[in-house]
Amino acid sequence: MTFQAYIDNIEKQTGVSGKDWPKLAKAKGLTAPGTKATAITDWLKAEYSLGHGHAMAVVKLLKDSGALK
């Protein structure tokens, strides 16, 4: 499965597009320097019922977008 396919599946499951994740993570205070992936994946699993692989894809998306420093 390609990375884009992961993102597309996440959007279908959650209704949240790839471009919206950085804004949502920032609103939750999860883009501060030093934020661990575990804090982000815990949030995604709890609020969006994502599995670990999909949650980690969102973490990668956040890193690639520059939202995580």
Phi, psi and omega in degrees: 000135179281162177301318180297324177296321175301311182297318178298318179295322178296318179297319178298320183286321188254339186081006181255126181278162180304324182286343181274338182302317179301321179294317180294318179296319179296317179299331179274357181077025185257018178243008179292149177305138179089357178296130181275151178301327181300320179298321181288314181294323177300317178298313182294322179292318183287314186269335185237002179056034177280148171283172184298317181297317179292322178297319178293330175295322177293321176301315178298318178301317179296318179295314182295330181280349182089003180291330177256130182245000000 
